[in-house]
Amino acid sequence: MDEAGRVGAIVEEIDVDSDDRLLGSYGMRIPVLLGPSDEVFAEGIIDERRALRKALRRL
């Protein structure tokens, strides 16, 4: 089980390249980790554990 699953978080992977709107917003920031209100929790090289801890503190 991954870090998100351990704390009951749901992670949805989306192909930004397949959506022109998302590509325009996040194209140069891929990969990007967004919160439930589309706030950017992490971008670029993402350390899963660190990003998850940061995201959970912000929720």
N, CA and C of each residue as an Amber inpcrd file, in Angstrom:
protein
   177
   0.8450000  -1.1790000   0.0000000   0.0000000   0.0000000   0.0000000
   0.8890000   1.2410000   0.0000000   0.5090000   2.2670000  -0.7670000
   1.3000000   3.4850000  -0.8270000   0.9840000   4.4100000   0.3440000
   1.7190000   5.4960000   0.4350000   1.5500000   6.4350000   1.5550000
   0.1300000   6.9920000   1.6160000  -0.4270000   7.3630000   0.4980000
  -1.7720000   7.9320000   0.4890000  -2.7890000   6.9330000   1.0240000
  -2.6790000   5.7040000   0.6000000  -3.5970000   4.6710000   1.0580000
  -3.5010000   4.4140000   2.5460000  -2.3220000   4.5590000   3.1010000
  -2.1310000   4.3360000   4.5440000  -2.9300000   5.3150000   5.3890000
  -3.1460000   6.5190000   4.8820000  -3.8860000   7.5130000   5.6500000
  -5.3030000   7.7230000   5.1170000  -5.6930000   6.9010000   4.1680000
  -7.0520000   6.9720000   3.6390000  -7.2740000   8.0700000   2.6090000
  -6.2030000   8.6110000   2.0530000  -6.3330000   9.6460000   1.0200000
  -6.5820000   8.9880000  -0.3340000  -7.3320000   9.6430000  -1.1590000
  -7.6110000   9.1590000  -2.5070000  -6.7850000   9.9890000  -3.4840000
  -6.0220000   9.3070000  -4.3230000  -5.1900000   9.9840000  -5.3120000
  -5.7080000   9.6280000  -6.6960000  -5.9710000  10.6470000  -7.4910000
  -6.4250000  10.4390000  -8.8650000  -5.3290000  10.9340000  -9.7970000
  -4.8490000  10.0570000 -10.6580000  -3.8240000  10.4340000 -11.6210000
  -4.5000000  10.8740000 -12.9040000  -4.1310000  12.0520000 -13.3810000
  -4.7350000  12.6170000 -14.5810000  -3.6320000  12.9390000 -15.5870000
  -3.8510000  12.5820000 -16.8440000  -2.9020000  12.8760000 -17.9100000
  -3.1120000  14.3240000 -18.3570000  -2.2960000  15.2200000 -17.8530000
  -2.4290000  16.6430000 -18.1530000  -2.2920000  16.8960000 -19.6440000
  -1.4500000  16.1300000 -20.3200000  -1.2400000  16.3230000 -21.7590000
  -2.4940000  16.0810000 -22.5920000  -3.4700000  15.3750000 -22.0520000
  -4.6740000  15.0610000 -22.8210000  -5.7870000  16.0950000 -22.6360000
  -5.5520000  17.1340000 -21.8360000  -6.5640000  18.1530000 -21.5680000
  -5.9330000  19.5320000 -21.7960000  -6.3890000  20.2330000 -22.8310000
  -5.7900000  21.5220000 -23.1860000  -5.8430000  22.5360000 -22.0440000
  -6.9410000  22.5530000 -21.2850000  -7.0650000  23.4900000 -20.1650000
  -6.0170000  23.1970000 -19.0990000  -5.8850000  21.9240000 -18.7290000
  -4.8970000  21.5390000 -17.7250000  -3.4770000  21.7600000 -18.2270000
  -3.2560000  21.4520000 -19.4870000  -1.9320000  21.6530000 -20.0680000
  -1.5530000  23.1350000 -20.0280000  -2.5040000  24.0060000 -20.3180000
  -2.2530000  25.4440000 -20.2450000  -1.9550000  25.9090000 -18.8290000
  -2.6120000  25.3150000 -17.8610000  -2.4220000  25.7100000 -16.4630000
  -1.1820000  25.1020000 -15.8210000  -0.9030000  23.8370000 -16.1340000
   0.1220000  23.1070000 -15.3990000   1.2320000  22.5220000 -16.2650000
   1.2050000  22.7780000 -17.5610000   2.1390000  22.1450000 -18.4840000
   3.5980000  22.2270000 -18.0950000   4.0400000  23.3820000 -17.6340000
   5.4420000  23.5570000 -17.2570000   5.7040000  23.1290000 -15.8090000
   4.6550000  22.6910000 -15.1000000   4.7860000  22.3530000 -13.6870000
   4.6220000  20.8510000 -13.4340000   4.5170000  20.0600000 -14.4820000
   4.2570000  18.6220000 -14.3450000   5.4860000  17.9380000 -13.7660000
   5.3560000  17.0010000 -12.8570000   4.1050000  16.5930000 -12.2100000
   3.6670000  17.6330000 -11.1930000   2.3690000  17.6730000 -10.9530000
   1.8090000  18.6110000  -9.9920000   0.8160000  17.8460000  -9.1150000
   0.8230000  18.1550000  -7.8340000  -0.0830000  17.5290000  -6.8710000
  -1.0410000  18.6000000  -6.3830000  -2.3290000  18.4060000  -6.6920000
  -3.3460000  19.3790000  -6.3200000  -4.1750000  18.8600000  -5.1630000
  -4.6420000  19.7880000  -4.3380000  -5.5520000  19.4510000  -3.2520000
  -6.9830000  19.4540000  -3.7500000  -7.9280000  19.2000000  -2.8490000
  -9.3300000  19.0830000  -3.2450000  -9.9220000  20.3570000  -3.8470000
  -9.3610000  21.5090000  -3.5460000  -9.8480000  22.7690000  -4.1180000
  -8.9080000  23.2830000  -5.2030000  -8.1310000  22.3740000  -5.7890000
  -7.1700000  22.6740000  -6.8510000  -6.0000000  23.5450000  -6.4070000
  -5.7440000  23.6200000  -5.0910000  -4.5510000  24.3270000  -4.6440000
  -3.3370000  23.4380000  -4.8900000  -2.2330000  24.0330000  -5.2830000
  -1.0180000  23.2790000  -5.5980000  -0.3090000  22.9190000  -4.2970000
  -0.1990000  21.6150000  -4.0320000   0.5030000  21.1230000  -2.8500000
   1.9710000  20.8660000  -3.1530000   2.2730000  20.4360000  -4.3700000
   3.6530000  20.1480000  -4.7620000   3.7320000  20.1590000  -6.2790000
   4.9230000  20.4250000  -6.7900000   5.1230000  20.3990000  -8.2420000
   6.5720000  20.0630000  -8.5470000   6.8200000  19.6800000  -9.7940000
   8.1730000  19.2780000 -10.1890000   8.4870000  17.8910000  -9.6580000
   9.6760000  17.6950000  -9.1610000  10.0440000  16.4010000  -8.5700000
   9.3350000  16.2970000  -7.2300000   8.4790000  15.2900000  -7.0800000
   7.6540000  15.1720000  -5.8820000   8.0890000  13.9760000  -5.0560000
   8.4710000  14.2430000  -3.8270000   8.7460000  13.1920000  -2.8530000
   7.3940000  12.8290000  -2.2390000   6.9030000  11.6160000  -2.5060000
   5.5510000  11.2390000  -2.1180000   5.2800000  11.4390000  -0.6330000
   6.1590000  10.9950000   0.2180000   5.9160000  11.1210000   1.6630000
   5.8770000  12.5740000   2.1070000   6.8470000  13.3490000   1.6600000
   6.8980000  14.7530000   2.0560000   5.6790000  15.5090000   1.5190000
   5.3140000  15.2570000   0.2790000   4.1710000  15.9300000  -0.3260000
   2.8780000  15.5470000   0.3880000   2.7310000  14.2900000   0.7490000
   1.5270000  13.8520000   1.4440000   1.4330000  14.5010000   2.8250000
   2.5320000  14.5460000   3.5500000   2.5110000  15.1930000   4.8680000
   2.1360000  16.6730000   4.7400000   2.7110000  17.3330000   3.7570000
   2.4060000  18.7510000   3.5220000   0.9370000  18.9310000   3.1670000
   0.4290000  18.0750000   2.3050000  -0.9700000  18.1620000   1.8820000
  -1.9000000  17.9290000   3.0530000  -1.6290000  16.9490000   3.8810000
  -2.5050000  16.6500000   5.0160000  -2.5190000  17.7860000   6.0250000
  -1.4000000  18.4740000   6.1990000  -1.3730000  19.6290000   7.1150000
  -2.2440000  20.7650000   6.6000000  -2.3910000  20.8560000   5.2870000
  -3.1520000  21.9540000   4.6920000  -4.6380000  21.6680000   4.6170000
  -5.0430000  20.4460000   4.8340000  -6.4780000  20.1100000   4.7310000
  -7.2210000  20.4430000   6.0020000
